Amino acid sequence: MTEAFEPDELTDALVAREPAAAGRRADVRVVRSPGRVNLIGEHTDYNEGLVLPAAIDLEIRIAYVPTDDRRVELVRLDGGERDGFDFDVARPKTGTWLDYVAGTAWALVEAGLPLTGLRGVIATTLPPNAGLSSSAAIELASAWAMLDEAAPGVDRFRLARICQRAENAYVGVQSGLMDQFAESCGVAGSAVLLDCRSHDWNVIPLPTDVALVVCHTGSRRHLDGSEYNVRRSQCEAAVATLAELDPTIRSLRDVTAEALAAAADRLDPIAFRRAEHVVTENVRVAATIAALAAGDLEAVGRLFAEGHASLRDRFEVSSPELDAMVEIAVEVPGVIAARMTGAGFGGCTVNLVRPDAIDALRAAVEGRYPARTGLTPRVFEVTAADGAGRMSG
């Protein structure tokens, strides 16, 4: 986190840009929400499967002063854009970043939670469209800012589900719960395992002698809402066919590899590949947790490689840029595991790296990747962080 985003610096930026904050420095509040990286368990969340994400210390922060007028106005520090909305006036989607804030307000009101108006500034160290879930980070940060501080506290898991509803029902992306869950319930130094059917979750400590490194391909993630929704529909089509053979099947979580193989001739080839990814990915999540607990990092590396290949070949959400980044990384001694992370079609890879190999990974990526893709990469060493919340006030 750069110094420009510390609470005092954000307060200065707010006072400089917002007349409502003049003379009210003591009233300024600061909230934060981390991004997230998914270690393994991709496209399993909306199939009631298992996911293993971690909140990370690339994040969004909002500094604001509460107001009494039930209106939200925010200024983006990265571009100077100002936009806002009223809680009590219906607002159509505009296709901009403010949809995530307005959608969160709508979902909070629908949930019966008391809100307060505000004037604020929003800052980020999260690269946009990178597959690190900047959209959920906006939702969680704005939720913490808009919630009336005088109201009883809201359970973190419930808040994650409210923010998911904002993205599903207001923004229109039929995402699962993973992103909001990770960014709301994250625990420093750990990943968090979520069973997306039962909603049980557990903290999974990460090895202390391994660094978490994110490599941004420089290719904007372009798995847009419609394409994401297509993948979800393909999974639902597979379930519908499988349920004709076994009425106990409600989601791909209920499907074994053996049952899927037996039904292969009944399934559309595309639906079969999508289902095969999800079924095998759930197995990989459980195996990764077992390998981490046993300290078997070689097995973790194999599981990451299998997961990336499945996302590339079965779910078809990788890209030449993501594949190149993974190929470069795994050739660096000290890189334990590498795969694409997030919904796909650009964005980032996640890497488990020995600390003394980080510089070598950075040099390999910066030296070899541009020649293969024509793009400029970025390499971030990140830390597993706590979930969203208030920093001051």
KOLROLUM-548930 format. One record per residue: x, y, z of N, C-alpha, C in turn; residue in one letter. Coordinates in steps of 0.001 Angstrom, whole numbers, plus 500000, padded with zeros to 6 digits. Atoms other than C-alpha are relative to their C-alpha. Layout:
N
XYZXYZXYZa;...
//
This chain:
393
500857498803500000500000500000500000500890501242500000m;499163498819500085501559503287498932499566501051501009t;500261498999498964501789506207501312498837500911499650e;501068499085500421499331508250499237498619499519500434a;501301500531499647496547505973500417499849499775501500f;500158500084498551497164506185504152498834500913500420e;501190499222499606494177507592506122500220501509500028p;499775498553499949495741511026506726500093500604498604d;499879499501501371496593511417503044498626500022499321e;501345500021500575493087510393502030499134501112500581l;500756498905499382491632512853504518500376501331499367t;499556498772500677493750515629502981499352500117498624d;500585499983501345492495514650499531498513500311500054a;501433499735499855488885514678500715499753501471500308l;500200498600499597489147518091502390500289500935498831v;499631499149501132490792519512499260498952499985498893a;500912500166501132488036518266496937498531500144500357r;501396500070499618484840518258498951499632501098500986e;500382498907499094483297521435500408499319499507501275p;500705500499498820481163519334502770500957499535501092a;499023500463499013484368518150504474500787501146500631a;499253498860499468485774521645505069499582500281501439a;500274499746498596486051522277508779499474498795500754g;500540501200499345484957518706509545501018498861500007r;498965501032500070488271516884509541499807498925501065r;500192500969498915487434515230512851498886499016499701a;501117500880500339484319513712511260500329499016498883d;499651500844501139486191512020508423500165498546500446v;499868501437499785485911508231508288500748499392498814r;499304500711501072488067505834506271499659498511500107v;500268501434500074487045502333505174500873499406498901v;499155500678500988488942499754503159499374498664499626r;500323501367500390488301496595501204501158499460499182s;498923500608500784490996494239499940499486499478498668p;500310500834501141491094492633496552500088498550500441g;499825501408499660491294488876496377500717499281498869r;499424500918500969493304486218494664499455498618500340v;500499501346499744491902482733494252501127499012499786n;498930500975500134494415480002494935499567498840499118l;500534501076500839492259477241493457498504499873500300i;501456500073499880488574476534492887499367501073499139g;500462498949500919487692478556489778498736499563499285e;501307500263500616484120478729488432499272498852500703h;500707500998499193483049476328491167498974500644500917t;500854499395498969481298478867493398498533500004499596d;501411499983500410478123479250491344499489498602499665y;500398501390500133478085475460491023499973499284501350n;500111500502498626477816475034494819501217499174500408e;498794500748499720481403473828494984500872500622501060g;499015499549499027484562474591496946500912501044499366l;499065498974500460486773477672496637501018500277501105v;498933499717499035490058478667498296500667501332499666l;499419498684500265490627482429497932500725500566501220p;499404499226498918492636484884500004499800501478499692a;499997498547500145492085488596500560501448500459499923a;498622499529500165495183490574499537500099501496500256i;499797498613499583496722493914500452500108500987498839d;500359499010501009495977495543497104498532500288500252l;501342499754499485492802497358497995499422501338499560e;500729498758500226490224500105497660499722500636501349i;500297499259498780489837502801500309499101501186499670r;500888498853500135487149505442500761500124500848501259i;500063499026498903487508508548502933498754500840499775a;501276499318500190484209510320503590499570500704501281y;500705499417498863482138512533505825498523499618499870v;501432500313500048478607511406506732499180501270499787p;500919498870500206475724513664505638498584499550500366t;501385500293499624472029513902506466499048499974498816d;500880499791501150470712514188502916499699498729499193d;500260501274500678470581510476501915500476500021498551r;499368499986501319472823511165498938501458499592500144r;498599500421500059476150509574498057500662500706498825v;499173499446501072478755511487496075501444499604500258e;498618500439499892482232510116495398500833500609498881l;499030499520500988485284511512493606501097498952499894v;498910500944500217487745509064492075501323500741499959r;498719499313499969491285510097492909500873499643498802l;499149500374501132492744508225489927499657500762498728d;500351499287501213490840510286487371499234501289500226g;500705498775499671488993513074489166498512499969499731g;501423500089500326485554511828488094499152500060501271e;500962499908498900482679512775490416498656499449499530r;501323500525500346479396510894490455499265499688501296d;500770500254498793476560510212492857498582499579499703g;501385500443500123473006509093493488499301500235501335f;500818499876498793470154509410495989499436498633500369d;500538501273499545469016506484498105498534499815499604f;501449500097500152465350507277497548499512500269498587d;500368499774501396465417507825493782500508498822499178v;499614501141500831465414504885491376501076500419498999a;498881499660500884468662504869489407500241498849499026r;499710501057500971469077502908486170501507499765499911p;498590500290500218472371501196485447500560500912498920k;499343499152500988474860503322483536501216499330499376t;498828500687500532477583500766482858501310500544500511g;498789499420499439480073502644485035500296499390501370t;499587500498498691481910501939488281498981500313501092w;500947499620498956479165503720490231498846499003500107l;501040501024499900476760500882489409500240499091501204d;499691500904498886478568498790492026499668500645501343y;500342499281498763478071501464494691498484500110500129v;501456499841499967474451502173493776499306498654500188a;500572501325499822473704498460493513500133499516501428g;499804500372498596475158497915496971499015500745500892t;500985499241499226472981500705498372498615499391499849a;501305500624500254469924499121496736499861498701500788w;500072501287499308470749495710498198499971500173501517a;500026499730498559471406497152501683498619500467500437l;501353499539499685468049498960501644499032498829499949v;500868501167500134466336495792500430500136499072501209e;499755500847498840467930493956503371499534500644501304a;500529499327498821466431496506505772501050500637500892g;498932499416499203469712498023506897500009501526499865l;500020498535500045469933501739507801501276500558499370p;498873499412500711472163503878505593500141501471500345l;499749498570499835473747507287505828500584500560498716t;499408499347501148474532509729503045501448500339500273g;498585499678499795478131510724502468500544500774498807l;499168499399501046480609512778500480501393499425500195r;498734500688499796483845510961499810500894499987498786g;499048500257501073486880510165497740500338498516500046v;499697501425500103487774506700496510501343499828499305i;498659500230500526491311505463495887500259498507499935a;499752501421500168492707502148494761501438499706499644t;498747500562500496495900500159494371499724498713499233t;500388501184500762493962497353492671499994500325498506l;500110499760501445494605497195488924498624499580499509p;501348500347500469491217497253487155500038498897498963p;500160501043501022490000494378484990501157499007499997n;498851500886499861492786492178486340499633498644500574a;500392501255499397490751489349487818500281499933501487g;499741499943498559491510490490491377498790500533500759l;501307499650499430487883491449492007499928501407500567s;500178498597499601487984495208492133498526500344500131s;501430499694499899484204495169491630499467499646501383s;500444500362498650483556493271494871500636500909501042a;499342499094499046486081495541496617499259501329500077a;500811498782499971484053498594495575498724499763500803i;501244500314499288480915496894496864500216499946501511e;499766500146498556482405495990500250500416501317500628l;499571498722499436484134499342500789498826500962500102a;501131499063499964481015501298499870498954499553501009s;500946500484498993478857499057502057500413500469501389a;499525499550498688481013499831505092499852501509500163w;500145498550499907480894503539504241498539500409500175a;501402499583499987477108503712503715499228499497501210m;500714500523498837476075501610506716500044501000501144l;500092499080498871474888503778509583500802499439501176d;499149500467498908477521503532512316499223499751501285e;500784500162498773474825503795514981499191498706500010a;500788501228500086473133500639513747500780498824500571a;499298501204499535473928497193515181500917499457498916p;499048500538500953476864495458513557499378498947499095g;500492500961500977476268493347510466501009498856499900v;499143501167500164477638489813510235500739500076498668d;499173499866501200480503489733507722499526499090498867r;500460500909501049479157486721505889498686500507499393f;501246499438500521475714488299505603500292501189499084r;499661498848500826477307491463504243500537499548498645l;499508500535501269479114489405501612498844499579499103a;501135500455500797475814487886500489499177501183499488r;500716498808500458474169491316500302500729500619498809i;499230499424501105476987492582498097499941499104498762c;500184500892501138476706489484495912498661500268499321q;501310499708500584473016490280495440500061501279499165r;499836498773500779473995493773494287500576499694498623a;499364500310501281476209492296491585499093499151499118e;500890500869500784473693489637490532498773500743499492n;501323499471500326470411491556490611500031501429499474a;499945498611500464471523495149489981500978500142498828y;499005499870501073474739494986487943499699499023498871v;500395500957501022473574491849486152501023498940499682g;499020501072500163476618489590486497499635498891500979v;500484501088499148475528486190487813501163499278500677q;498822500543499334478668485675489869499603499221501236s;500180500703498750478985483301492764500440500871501165g;499756499260498755479787484304496327501474500189500307l;498607500048499588483543483773496312500632501370500220m;499293498729499921484734487325495664499590500795501231d;500480499226498856482546489062498211500344499304501316q;499647500752498799483142486290500746501458500223500381f;498574499868499702486928486472500477500325501392500506a;499659498623499652486998490252500703499318500453501276e;500670499671498752484584490362503638500554499205501172s;499644500918498906485824487385505682501472499614500009c;498589500345500074489527487291504790500714500095501337g;499207500048498771492081486532507501501477500149499623v;498599499736500313495654487860507433500830498725500123a;499109501145499973498243485226506603499367498694499581g;500735501235500270495630482730505478499152500119498741s;501079500096500967493369481588502710498739499625500766a;501264500373499363489702480930503443499261499037499081v;500732501020500748487915477783502314498515500219500190l;501456499860499935484242478233501458499342498847499279l;500900500962500620481755475460500809498794500799499518d;501025499112500551479395477305498471498609499396500037c;501319500568499770476551474898499210499567500219501448r;500383499909498586476534474738503014500293501369500591s;499499498717499513478221478153503443500844499843501256h;498984500185498970480534476606506015501323500512499467d;498689499539500454483970478160505896501038499839501099w;498890500230499087487361477608507468501214500804499568n;498750499293500258490642479450507759501087498964499709v;498928500905500406493525477703505971501316500771500025i;498740499251499930496933479034507101500881499702498790p;499073500158501110499403479625504293501412499794500533l;498628500222499530503033478495504555500716501328500236p;499311498744499677505138481171506222501287500176499204t;498747499915500757508164480361504052499758500082498496d;500365499872501410506335480921500757499331501344499782v;500600498698500324505470484266499152498892499820498973a;501120499959500940502296485037497238500300501114498997l;499642499037501040503044486762493930498923499982498915v;500980499835501071500521488084491404500704500599498796v;499426499475501239501642488595487806498869500451499080c;501033499418500864499442490916485745500479499929498562h;499594500194501389499510490047482052500044501292499189t;500127498777500801498810493619480963498857499915499021g;501178500191500842495811492211479123498773500169500866s;501202499743499213492541493597480426499100498775499955r;500917501133499951490265490834481599498713500380499264r;501195499662500764487393490748479129498964498880500012h;501134500909499792485216487944480439498866500847500571l;501026499069499547482314490354480579498799499250500546d;501152500610499360478999489757482238499299498992499108g;500733500903500878477411488157479185500758498699499809s;499207501216500195480273485706478598500065499167501280e;500040500691498709480423484865482289498667499264500148y;501322500609499871476707484198482240499822498817499044n;500042501141500919477150481919479196500613498774500655v;499369501144499329479543479722481182499061499431501067r;500921500469498963477047479556484005498831499243499364r;501109500680500673474236478618481604500420498627499484s;499518501294500483476369475853480122500085498986501133q;499974500888498836476900474399483601498584499584500392c;501390500310499649473169474614484288499393499026498998e;500501500934501006472449472826481015500501498587500286a;499459501313499643474741469986482080499235499411501178a;500747500475498833472931469739485412498614499511499587v;501346500385500426469537469605483711500004498631499334a;499915501302500656470615466676481552500340498897500989t;499604501007499013472303464825484410498859499688500963l;501122500210499079469230465315486605498927499103499393a;500936500925500640467150463434484026500388498554500288e;499509501343499692469338460415484803499978499721501498l;499965500153498541469553461031488555499341501231500620d;500738498835499478466908463325490113500597500590501280p;499376499430498794469059463789493244501036501063499656t;498995499012500410471477465941491221499354501378499909i;500520498618499995470799469624491958501017500985499440r;498942499145500528474141471093490911501179499111499657s;498824500796500338477515469985489632500739499519501247l;499430500491498748478527469592493273499571498551500272r;500528501343499756476438466390493274500562498956499044d;499571500881501092478243464889490277501401499469500271v;498680500617499903481124462428490536500598499862498604t;499334500211501287483694461858487816499429498770499302a;500539501229500578482257458371487311498611500239499396e;501343499715500508478678459626486924500060500864498744a;499868499135501168479806462286484476500463499193498790l;499503500820501110481725459780482370498895499105499453a;501082500880500430478709457485482289498953500727499173a;501013499205500706476534460302480962500575500776498818a;499327499195501024479010461599478389499239500028498687a;500694500037501291476949460446475403498674500733500015d;501264499257499882473905462308476722500220501514500016r;499702498579499817475644465659477130500545500625498725l;499356499186501025476450468329474587501502500057500308d;498555500035499726480270468228474169500509501210500790p;499556498819499262480677471792475414499550499914501453i;500501500133498630478464471202478457500788498939500753a;499209501046499352480438468023479171501341500562500468f;498693499446499609483756469890479167499865500959501175r;500198499066498888482385472627481416499784499230501311r;500279500781498800481050470043483866501242499259500474a;498794500747499620484261468030483782500983500902500742e;499122499074499260486225471103484815499529500166501430h;500514499718498656483962471833487773500152498785500905v;499918501217499194483849468216488971501447499743500442v;498603500261499644487634467819488848500596501132500836t;499469498871499235488278471297490256499634499890501475e;500360500207498597486359470506493431500938499004500669n;499044500976499469488617467497493920501354500659500238v;498699499326499850491671469705493384500024500929501209r;500031499129498818490556472165496069500273499188501259v;499815500832498812490296469422498682501423499450500055a;498641500542500028493604467935497558501035501071500324a;499069498904499705495335471327497742500041500284501492t;500042499758498555494191471852501320500761498905500740i;499278501106499371495480468416502270501503500136499778a;498574499854500297498802469102500547500624501140500801a;499496498891499189499205472448502304500175499563501453l;499920500457498618498483470816505662501182499061500207a;498892500953499902501094468136504934501340500625499636a;498767499360500439503650470656503691500516499459498683g;499603500602501273503695468890500318499825501029498882d;500115498927500983504364471888498088500173499498498580l;499896500584501339505330469681495151498616499611499488e;501361500361500393501771468357495141499176501240499700a;500721498754500269500414471902495346500334500499498598v;499597499576501337502417472753492228499320499198498910g;500685500839500992500959469795490346498522500351499901r;501434499681499992497422470709491389499728501340499332l;500148498720500692497862474325490261500113499793498483f;499794500233501435499157473082486892498791499293499394a;501185500696500504496218470696486493498800500950499920e;501107499048500005493780473464487414500093500971498838g;499846499074501118495250475856484856499679499312498682h;500271500721501248495143473216482124498506499764499823a;501448500227500085491497472469482936499266501279499624s;500628498718500342490548476144482799500277500373498549l;499633499708501395492369476429479477499250499106499020r;500477500958500989491106473272477783498533499615500176d;501378500432499768487786472378479444499049501180500134r;500901498868499781486360475689480575500258501125499007f;499648499066501074488120477726477868499876501460500420e;499993498615499531488640480875479891501416500538500181v;498639499468499960492414481171479701500218500851498753s;499651499180501156494225483236477056501461499743499678s;498575500169500312497556483149475216500903500748500977p;499179499215499058498815485836477599500114499296501349e;499963500729498732497859483887480720500853498744499874l;499210501210500197499348480706479287501493500320499951d;498594499609500077502605482489478470500546500347501378a;499540499608498675502828483950481969500248498777500874m;499822501221499214502358480542483576501226499228499515v;498860500736500546504883478907481238501324500620500402e;498771499313499586507513481533482048500261499769501480i;499831500103498550506912481303485786500503498626500420a;499653501342499512507159477530486148501413499586499606v;498618500300500365510572477536484477501008500659500930e;499098499296499072512009479744487252500211499134501235v;499759500761498772513695477744490048499500500773501221p;500557499348498813511921478475493329498554500393499854g;501436499809500192508497478987491770499332498646500240v;500604501265499573506407476306493456498759499673499194i;501279500223500661503087476770491704499585501259499260a;500472498856500788501500478996489043498758499591499229a;501195500219500827498110479276487365499270501312499833r;500860498831500122495613481805486107499107500091501226m;500917499802498887493372483319488766498898500942499564t;501131499163500385489958484916488492499196499367498885g;500955500550500963487260484497485890500628499640498666a;499291500390501204489689484429482962499988501020498886g;499876499153501185490307485868479470500816501259500275f;499150498871499651493158488078480643500087500152501498g;499873499762498567494076489499483998501298499455500544g;498820500339499218496482487822486394500188498508500185c;499692501325499493498214484660487452500348500109501477t;499607500076498596498786483577491050501154499007500094v;498789500799499905502146482141492042500408499835501456n;499384500257498708503553480501495161501496499888499759l;498596499804500348507227481420495282500856499998501261v;499034499862498921510196480902497548500455501456500057r;499647498567499917511110484367498886501271500370499250p;498740499660500675514634484189497457499909499842498482d;500175500142501443513192483483493994499130501103499405a;500902498953500510510945486549493720500697500874498967i;499276499145500953513584488684492016500230499280498678d;499788500768501232514317485890489529498711499882499206a;501287500046500687510619485551488744499705501330499331l;500254498668500567510298489285488233500864500223498756r;499090499801501131513343489334485947499573499155498802a;500422500866501101512065486388483902498749500547499328a;501238499469500559508622487909483476500271501282499222v;499734498720500670509890491394482637500906499837498792e;499077500198501112512558489998480307499416499205498851g;500453500915501034510656487307478413498560500227499558r;501422499889500327506954488088478560499706501039498915y;500316499019501050506915491323476467500345499505498597p;499611500489501320508737489591473625499004498980499466a;500957501016500425506146486824473552498624500570499712r;501375499509500089503041488997473817499870501432499499t;500090498584500340503895492608473042499373500848501090g;500642499304498886502431493572476417500994500232501131l;499149499683498848503962495100479535499393499390501256t;500541500645498805503534492935482647500275500815501255p;499721499438498675503386493954486291500051498847500997r;499813501069499021504564491806489185499796500585501386v;500323499524498660503115492266492679500278498898501015f;499943500882498842504304490550495821498910500467500955e;501153499619499178501133490523497928499992499171501288v;500133500672498713500191489499501449498534499688500237t;501382500340499634497074487671502575499554500927501136a;500424498908499139495060490345504391498669499707500688a;501310500079499352492097490797506709498920500550499079d;501138499550500779488644491421505292499690501469500188g;500351498584500050486996494788504686499522500506501353a;500480499414498761486145497204507459500411501455500133g;499679498598499706486602500618509048501426500112500499r;498639499741499552490082502018509532500033501082501081m;500025498894499056489088505085511536498576500436500181s;501336499491499744486088506832512999499230499095500917g;
//
